[in-house]
């Protein structure tokens, strides 16, 4: 591109942005002569340059706009229509400029529409509206005009209230000196004298050289340290401080004031006011706060979304505001402050605040959360749902917002650069969105680790915690068929070895789980553990982009040079997840994840696959298993004909998975441990094979005691064991009667039990009996689901014992609703107590069955479905 | 270490256009890199290997604060890479705005060769060599293979390399 043209484009783009902003301000202060003179000059400059470069379309447009503006200078009234017209003209100019930038020629087309109107107005159709009878969106101008009338001198009439800050920010950036308002070329002249344009690559190059200088300095300092009475000490000291200063200044060249990201906002607010019929003032503070330009680029869009949101959802209409006793004009304040390496930006409005009820209702409807969960959530937690993708509380989609894009974009963009977003509000008084973002992207905190004999950096943002797993500690690594899981407090975390992912493992070497650290990484809602050999320290690193030829590896996000001059690679947690995501066992559903969105469609179930007896492969629903243990055989004893093991200072009964098959004679005995309440029992197996996630589709029933049936798991017929069979073997008092199971006709059962253990245990039993089962943990969610799709369920099976909400509440809820009043309910209890039975009868619960009495349950289900069919017929 | 001063072969016809090459040695064979591509010649101190990278990537190294992705010319040519010396000569090359290094056995002088003298690749040249060779210069004391930087570092280079990796090695070009 022609140098002259390029220069022109850069300058004109800037000028045009300025005119945009100045005009909005001017509209509010129509008697501000300084501002008018300035606007006139800006437009005039565009016109002049266009003429010089031979750009007729731009010239004609700017000429027409200039004529109209000069009418204002002669005292013509500044109307909203006129300002809108000029703003439209500026939009057109921008459009032409963009084409010019791409194709180096003005686009074809006519601007007669705009030019005609501009000249018509400029030629003094004085019949236009005057200031006094301006329409709605600009009442402020009308109200303020009389008082400001007496200010023809070039002194900016201070607008009332917070407008001051705004005016300050504007003035400091764009105003020529107040004393010499008429000096031609004021701004352009002053600026060009003090600054020059430098290519970005020049600055990047400088930055690189300075980094190198810093490294060399460090090496020199290190050398001098070994040499006690060195003559170098003095000069080195000076070199050191000069280097530090140089580094700081070069960093500074990359910085730009945040106001560059705010350029478009005054215009945006003006347009939104007109569109929404609201009256909003924009107050900007801290415009001079400086940020790395790379960061600045990324936060430009969020600002637009935030302003739209505040204007649309936050600020009320003038009438509403008057009704609640607020000034008719709403305010959106944006402020930026620099605090200890981060920039805090607040976008605050004095509107109605967040409506938590509405957000909660919407979150529930969208299936983002279950009702029980919602109850326990704080308002702050609920408010965070506004950052979910596609979330909106507005039922209609407006041009402005409500399409559910926006806030999630804000969060994504901010989190991408290692920042955070938070929202606070006072109902009826307004809301404030706070963003904390790093000053620069070029430097991030990273954890330096070693794996496979090589060092790597992990961005600190992704690191949740560091765990040192030890067999003796509560954090322990468990292996299932070569797949590792970390027991971390309440959860089993999938764990991968970094060296294995990177292909740095020596062939055939065994991995000792006690030898290393687990870096727990969090990515969105998922977390996983990364096993590394060593963990060093956290270091601020200068991120350098990775070469294009290495990008396809997709596991490194960049590289950096450490203090000692070594190059190390920066790991990208996202890439790691993608790489391991193909493995079948890496994602395990959260145990209590029962979001209604999964409702009637059948869930996949996680199975624990193991070997027992004569090498047969068997499985048990993972949810039913509390723990996997490996007992030293010496800890297992036979007492009174029963096998027991010492476990956590207690003795627990152990039952072989295949009746009569012997336990291991020496070494380690794998045991599946089941706990319910204070009772724990173990099932001894030969070998734990794997955890698989598959569709639970049981083919046949009752080949052998303790087997619910067989299912095809990963394409292989596998027997599913019935936990209910084993527990009574371990604890005879759990045992209940036995009767032949009565297979019922296929029907859908809603199973509600807060304990994953029982859900896991009953699910296969019910499936084996031919029922279609939807299992939920939350009673409120179950109620909502039953009410929504009352016809799709034949029976509800619910636990009636749990503390808090339980099957009784569910029964009350169901009966209160006409749609679900007829739905039979079967209560589940581990002990059949008279009081509970009494209450069940009073509530019209069809039957109450003991939890381990699976045949009783099957019978009750059959009766209930028949009963319902009879009632329905 | 900086570039060798320009010298040698002044007797080659200078009437027609000439092109200057930095000569490098790999496995006894002389190669020529167009001088306009070459920025530095240096000795690699510590190279950080890149796991999972294509085999020809030797690793990353720090050249005065810049991270240079280094490729082994020996591996690109699918020659044995076992007898690696601890420190190796690297030719710094700029391509597509990035810094690359080509690890070689040695760096020789800069030759100015007439463009008219450039011979096309012989048809019996090993395809893996032919892919990165832009022609042959016949010097008094041997042959010089002109390297096509684009073919080594260009976007198509790696998929191509992978495809060609299945060819059986033939030591056709050893004089």
Interface residues (C-beta under 8 A of the other chain):
Chain A: X208 X209 X210 X211 X212 X213 X215 X452 X454 X502 X503 X504 X544 X547 X548 X549 X550 X552 X553 X555 X556 X559 X560 X561 X565 X566 X567 X568 X569
Chain B: X46 X48 X49 X50 X51 X52 X53 X54 X57 X59 X60 X61 X62 X64 X65 X66 X67 X69 X96 X98 X100 X153 X155 X157 X158
